[in-house]
Amino acid sequence: DTGVSQNPRHKITKRGQNVTFRCDPISEHNRLYWYRQTLGQGPEFLTYFQNEAQLEKSRLLSDRFSAERPKGSFSTLEIQRTEQGDSAMYLCASSLVSGYRTEAFFGQGTRLTVV
Amino acid sequence: AQSVTQLGSHVSVSEGALVLLRCNYSSSVPPYLFWYVQYPNQGLQLLLKYTSAATLVKGINGFEAEFKKSETSFHLTKPSAHMSDAAEYFCAVSGPQAGTALIFGKGTTLSVSS
């Protein structure tokens, strides 16, 4: 088990372009979360999945953002028509929710820079 | 709504000194509470968690935290700081069900000097 894997680690894109990030969770984990972290701030929740179902979306997740988790395995986060304000670290986490077991394990993140 | 306040955006200690990072939470339901550590350009690593069992929680790297319901606090401590403890620390809350999304504080940067 290699932990939560995110690709790419870094992405530089021009304003207005679309970008897609991928997250591979720990294999037996049933929940997958996306967070966004800007410089000097704590991570902010975007959305999460229970298996393939998207259970909750934050108001931060504008119409330009979409996330999927087909077949309940890996997940993708797409940002359409990127804006400079989208520049941030995008973190993925996964957890196995069972009884009191609830800790989320984080990937190393994808750093997005919109120029 | 749940929220977390971390008092002090930057804490500086000498190597060997006590580390105290403060966290207060707001929650209308019994919370799950967590401390995570983040090194530069890395993801977050779980230090410890409170899930309504023991109020004094021991974590990795010699850290521990005490849940105090009357003070709505979950402060992180370590008796003796090491240079390798220098990092960003985040307190987070979730609940009421296990596995709901984490709400993070803004973080505290810990600096350790020799």
Interface residues (C-beta under 8 A of the other chain):
Chain A: V4 R31 Y33 Y35 G40 Q41 G42 P43 E44 F45 Y48 E56 S58 L91 A93 S95 V97 S98 G99 Y100 R101 T102 E103 A104 F105 F106 G107 Q108 G109 R111
Chain B: V4 Y32 F34 Y36 N41 Q42 G43 L44 Q45 L46 K49 T51 S52 A53 F90 A92 S94 A98 G99 T100 A101 L102 I103 F104 G105 K106 G107
